[in-house]
Amino acid sequence: MVTLDDFQKIDIRVGTVVSAEPFPEARKPSIKLAIDFGPALGTKRSSAQLTRHYTPEQLVGRQVVAVVNFPSRRIAGFASEVLVLGACPEPDDVVLLRLDSAVPNGARIA
């Protein structure tokens, strides 16, 4: 079990995908994302295993939810700076979380 204090240490924000491209070098099929989190955080990069449901073209302009305060991870030489969140109905199957309405980039999830 985690405490509320533990959960509140995780910084979860909304951002808009500004670019997306295939990532064939990754071990598992993935897409490289650049996500705008607004003036306070700027643009961050992520590698996400989204190829089962999304093409890079479908992701550009979409708002996503991501953890922005985990350490960066190197994936096939690419620095993934944030963890994009989604539901995983099966292994290697990610369905992105979706907002009911648009919010400003950088908005916190609480």
PASEBA-1860 file (N, C-alpha, C; in nm, 3 decimals):
! residues 110
1> MVTLDDFQ> 0.084/-0.119/0.000/0.000/0.000/0.000/0.088/0.125/0.000 ~ 0.043/0.226/-0.071/0.111/0.355/-0.068/0.024/0.453/0.008 ~ 0.087/0.554/0.061/0.013/0.656/0.133/-0.022/0.771/0.038 ~ -0.112/0.857/0.082/-0.145/0.976/0.004/-0.019/1.061/-0.016 ~ 0.066/1.069/0.086/0.191/1.144/0.072/0.278/1.086/-0.039 ~ 0.284/0.952/-0.049/0.361/0.888/-0.156/0.304/0.928/-0.292 ~ 0.173/0.919/-0.307/0.109/0.952/-0.434/0.134/1.098/-0.472 ~ 0.128/1.187/-0.375/0.144/1.330/-0.404/0.286/1.366/-0.448
9> KIDIRVGT> 0.381/1.277/-0.431/0.518/1.300/-0.480/0.528/1.283/-0.631 ~ 0.431/1.213/-0.690/0.432/1.190/-0.834/0.370/1.312/-0.903 ~ 0.447/1.373/-0.993/0.400/1.492/-1.065/0.342/1.447/-1.199 ~ 0.209/1.449/-1.209/0.139/1.405/-1.329/0.079/1.530/-1.395 ~ 0.111/1.548/-1.524/0.068/1.668/-1.596/0.007/1.634/-1.731 ~ -0.062/1.731/-1.786/-0.119/1.721/-1.919/-0.029/1.797/-2.016 ~ -0.007/1.737/-2.132/0.070/1.803/-2.237/0.011/1.769/-2.373 ~ 0.054/1.844/-2.474/0.008/1.822/-2.610/0.123/1.769/-2.694
17> VVSAEPFP> 0.098/1.661/-2.767/0.199/1.603/-2.855/0.223/1.700/-2.971 ~ 0.348/1.746/-2.986/0.381/1.839/-3.094/0.451/1.770/-3.210 ~ 0.512/1.653/-3.184/0.567/1.573/-3.293/0.571/1.427/-3.250 ~ 0.561/1.340/-3.349/0.563/1.195/-3.325/0.626/1.128/-3.446 ~ 0.710/1.030/-3.420/0.774/0.958/-3.530/0.799/0.814/-3.490 ~ 0.802/0.725/-3.588/0.831/0.585/-3.557/0.968/0.572/-3.488 ~ 0.982/0.467/-3.408/1.107/0.442/-3.335/1.149/0.297/-3.361 ~ 1.195/0.269/-3.484/1.229/0.131/-3.520/1.348/0.074/-3.443
25> EARKPSIK> 1.431/0.158/-3.384/1.547/0.110/-3.309/1.510/0.049/-3.174 ~ 1.393/0.081/-3.123/1.349/0.029/-2.993/1.326/-0.122/-3.002 ~ 1.351/-0.191/-2.893/1.333/-0.336/-2.887/1.187/-0.375/-2.912 ~ 1.094/-0.300/-2.853/0.951/-0.323/-2.874/0.897/-0.208/-2.959 ~ 0.801/-0.236/-3.046/0.749/-0.130/-3.132/0.706/-0.007/-3.051 ~ 0.760/0.108/-3.089/0.736/0.231/-3.013/0.729/0.351/-3.105 ~ 0.687/0.462/-3.046/0.681/0.590/-3.115/0.754/0.693/-3.029 ~ 0.840/0.774/-3.092/0.906/0.885/-3.023/0.810/1.004/-3.024
33> LAIDFGPA> 0.792/1.064/-2.906/0.702/1.177/-2.892/0.777/1.299/-2.839 ~ 0.738/1.416/-2.884/0.776/1.543/-2.822/0.646/1.602/-2.771 ~ 0.643/1.635/-2.640/0.519/1.677/-2.575/0.540/1.813/-2.510 ~ 0.452/1.908/-2.541/0.458/2.043/-2.485/0.381/2.045/-2.353 ~ 0.454/2.072/-2.243/0.393/2.081/-2.111/0.380/2.226/-2.064 ~ 0.380/2.320/-2.156/0.360/2.460/-2.120/0.487/2.530/-2.077 ~ 0.475/2.659/-2.043/0.593/2.742/-2.013/0.677/2.693/-1.896 ~ 0.615/2.636/-1.794/0.691/2.596/-1.675/0.782/2.477/-1.701
41> LGTKRSSA> 0.738/2.382/-1.782/0.815/2.260/-1.805/0.873/2.250/-1.946 ~ 0.814/2.321/-2.042/0.863/2.316/-2.179/0.828/2.185/-2.249 ~ 0.905/2.154/-2.351/0.882/2.034/-2.430/0.970/1.920/-2.378 ~ 0.908/1.806/-2.357/0.979/1.686/-2.308/0.959/1.574/-2.409 ~ 1.053/1.478/-2.407/1.048/1.366/-2.501/1.008/1.237/-2.429 ~ 0.944/1.149/-2.506/0.906/1.019/-2.451/0.907/0.914/-2.561 ~ 0.939/0.793/-2.522/0.922/0.677/-2.610/0.806/0.599/-2.554 ~ 0.705/0.574/-2.637/0.584/0.508/-2.588/0.545/0.393/-2.681
49> QLTRHYTP> 0.507/0.282/-2.621/0.466/0.162/-2.695/0.319/0.173/-2.733 ~ 0.293/0.256/-2.833/0.155/0.289/-2.870/0.116/0.238/-3.008 ~ 0.202/0.160/-3.072/0.181/0.128/-3.214/0.061/0.038/-3.241 ~ 0.008/-0.027/-3.141/-0.107/-0.116/-3.162/-0.235/-0.037/-3.193 ~ -0.246/0.083/-3.138/-0.369/0.161/-3.154/-0.351/0.295/-3.223 ~ -0.226/0.341/-3.238/-0.204/0.477/-3.288/-0.092/0.480/-3.391 ~ -0.105/0.572/-3.486/0.004/0.605/-3.576/0.062/0.738/-3.528 ~ 0.185/0.769/-3.567/0.240/0.900/-3.528/0.149/1.016/-3.570
57> EQLVGRQV> 0.090/1.007/-3.687/0.004/1.116/-3.736/-0.119/1.135/-3.648 ~ -0.172/1.029/-3.592/-0.290/1.038/-3.505/-0.258/1.103/-3.370 ~ -0.131/1.101/-3.331/-0.094/1.151/-3.199/-0.065/1.301/-3.196 ~ -0.019/1.357/-3.306/0.016/1.499/-3.310/-0.111/1.581/-3.284 ~ -0.103/1.672/-3.187/-0.215/1.758/-3.149/-0.299/1.701/-3.036 ~ -0.275/1.577/-3.000/-0.354/1.512/-2.894/-0.297/1.545/-2.757 ~ -0.384/1.571/-2.660/-0.339/1.590/-2.523/-0.321/1.453/-2.457 ~ -0.213/1.440/-2.382/-0.181/1.317/-2.311/-0.154/1.348/-2.165
65> VAVVNFPS> -0.156/1.244/-2.084/-0.127/1.255/-1.941/0.005/1.183/-1.917 ~ 0.097/1.246/-1.843/0.229/1.186/-1.823/0.286/1.220/-1.686 ~ 0.367/1.127/-1.635/0.447/1.153/-1.515/0.570/1.228/-1.562 ~ 0.594/1.346/-1.502/0.705/1.431/-1.549/0.823/1.435/-1.453 ~ 0.815/1.365/-1.339/0.927/1.374/-1.244/0.994/1.239/-1.217 ~ 0.982/1.143/-1.308/1.063/1.022/-1.299/1.198/1.052/-1.364 ~ 1.302/0.979/-1.327/1.431/0.999/-1.394/1.421/0.962/-1.543 ~ 1.501/1.028/-1.624/1.508/0.999/-1.767/1.560/0.856/-1.787
73> RRIAGFAS> 1.509/0.788/-1.891/1.556/0.653/-1.925/1.608/0.653/-2.068 ~ 1.717/0.584/-2.091/1.772/0.571/-2.227/1.714/0.446/-2.290 ~ 1.653/0.465/-2.406/1.594/0.354/-2.480/1.653/0.359/-2.620 ~ 1.737/0.261/-2.652/1.803/0.254/-2.783/1.868/0.388/-2.818 ~ 1.936/0.448/-2.719/2.007/0.574/-2.740/1.921/0.699/-2.732 ~ 1.793/0.684/-2.708/1.699/0.796/-2.701/1.666/0.824/-2.554 ~ 1.673/0.950/-2.513/1.641/0.988/-2.375/1.491/1.008/-2.362 ~ 1.424/0.917/-2.293/1.281/0.929/-2.266/1.267/0.999/-2.131
81> EVLVLGAC> 1.213/1.121/-2.133/1.212/1.208/-2.015/1.084/1.200/-1.932 ~ 0.975/1.155/-1.992/0.847/1.147/-1.920/0.782/1.012/-1.951 ~ 0.692/0.970/-1.863/0.619/0.845/-1.881/0.474/0.877/-1.916 ~ 0.436/0.852/-2.041/0.299/0.875/-2.086/0.211/0.763/-2.028 ~ 0.094/0.801/-1.977/0.008/0.705/-1.908/-0.105/0.653/-1.995 ~ -0.135/0.526/-1.976/-0.244/0.463/-2.047/-0.286/0.336/-1.976 ~ -0.398/0.282/-2.018/-0.445/0.155/-1.967/-0.379/0.044/-2.048 ~ -0.352/-0.069/-1.983/-0.285/-0.182/-2.048/-0.373/-0.306/-2.037
89> PEPDDVVL> -0.467/-0.325/-2.130/-0.555/-0.441/-2.122/-0.481/-0.573/-2.142 ~ -0.368/-0.569/-2.211/-0.282/-0.685/-2.233/-0.138/-0.637/-2.233 ~ -0.041/-0.728/-2.213/0.099/-0.686/-2.223/0.128/-0.622/-2.359 ~ 0.208/-0.517/-2.358/0.247/-0.444/-2.480/0.127/-0.383/-2.554 ~ 0.018/-0.358/-2.485/-0.101/-0.297/-2.544/-0.139/-0.177/-2.458 ~ -0.116/-0.056/-2.510/-0.142/0.065/-2.433/-0.250/0.148/-2.501 ~ -0.352/0.183/-2.424/-0.459/0.272/-2.469/-0.445/0.400/-2.386 ~ -0.418/0.511/-2.452/-0.393/0.637/-2.383/-0.512/0.683/-2.299
97> LRLDSAVP> -0.480/0.748/-2.186/-0.584/0.813/-2.107/-0.632/0.935/-2.186 ~ -0.759/0.966/-2.175/-0.817/1.077/-2.251/-0.890/1.172/-2.157 ~ -0.877/1.302/-2.182/-0.947/1.404/-2.104/-1.084/1.430/-2.166 ~ -1.182/1.465/-2.084/-1.315/1.500/-2.135/-1.315/1.635/-2.205 ~ -1.228/1.726/-2.160/-1.219/1.860/-2.219/-1.072/1.900/-2.224 ~ -1.039/1.988/-2.318/-0.903/2.038/-2.327/-0.871/2.124/-2.205 ~ -0.747/2.115/-2.159/-0.698/2.195/-2.047/-0.565/2.256/-2.088 ~ -0.517/2.358/-2.019/-0.389/2.416/-2.054/-0.276/2.315/-2.037
105> NGARIA> -0.178/2.321/-2.128/-0.061/2.235/-2.114/0.007/2.265/-1.980 ~ 0.049/2.158/-1.914/0.112/2.173/-1.783/0.015/2.157/-1.667 ~ -0.115/2.149/-1.695/-0.213/2.133/-1.586/-0.180/2.006/-1.509 ~ -0.188/2.017/-1.376/-0.159/1.903/-1.288/-0.279/1.810/-1.279 ~ -0.248/1.682/-1.266/-0.349/1.581/-1.236/-0.345/1.558/-1.086 ~ -0.460/1.563/-1.024/-0.466/1.546/-0.877/-0.571/1.445/-0.841
END
